[in-house]
Amino acid sequence: MILDGKKIRNRLLEDYKRQIREENLKLTLAILLVGDNKESMVYINNKLKYCDYVGIKTKFIKLDSNILEDEVINIIEDLNNDDSITGIILQSPVPKHINFENCIRKIDYKKDVDGFTKDSLFSLVYNKNGLRPCTPKGIIKLLEEYNISLKGKKVCIIGRGNIVGKPLIFEFLNKDATVIILHSKSINIKEETLKADIVVACAGVPNLVTSDMIKDNAIVIDVGITVVDDKIHGDVDFEKVKQKASYITPNPGGVGPMTIAMIIENIINAGRMK
């Protein structure tokens, strides 16, 4: 069965739109883009589109690629102090002369709708209410929407990135799953994935997960995105793996739409925290 992130996103958006209207929430998202990354603009345009749809105002701030890191931080601090701004996103990647981690560390945790600050990660690790990282949160939400129980499931996560892999460990642990994290230095990856009830691929390596790496009726979540010759490639060999998997996400159309939905949900929750 296909885990249809678009369908779930669209249903969630209708619910978010209703919540914003009924609670009369006044919400504004500020998005900062440094430079002219075309792929980043695709993601930003989606955020602008869906924010507008549910009734969230947006403030798009495009910055020159030569801007100094201190200047970016000054803009972030101004947005922190602006009561009209509910959430702040610094779009990645940023130019090499800017330290992304230094900049996001300056975002007020109450406006950190990407869920990247240490306070947001604290809420994830200790399973408390807070603005959690959106892609891991979206993966769990997608599985829940299909009534897939995670309790006792063995999960293999391939990829240990700060945005998906690492926070996803705690999302699954908080749902009582048993988690193994695999990465570029891991040995016998196939041996581990064949034991897994759920395999999550977030390494950014096209077609990394093949059908001989999963057991029959496993659940497969494809997060990684690589663009080759203007075509999107996931981390999973979708056409062959789907013949063995009980559930699988398409890519695109699986995890990506859920990430957008969780950004919207975080903005709403940030507005309620004010």
Secondary structure by P-SEA (a helix, b strand, c coil): ccccaaaaaaaaaaaaaaaaaaaccbbbbbbbbccccaaaaaaaaaaaaaaaaabbbbbbbbbcccccaaaaaaaaaaaaaccccccccccccccccccaaaaaaacccccccccccaaaaaaaaaccccccccaaaaaaaaaaaaccccccbbbbbccccccccaaaaaaaaaabbbbbbbcccccaaaaaaaaccbbbbcccccccccccccccbbbbbbcbbbbcccccccccccaaaaacccbbbcccccaaaaaaaaaaaaaaaaaaac
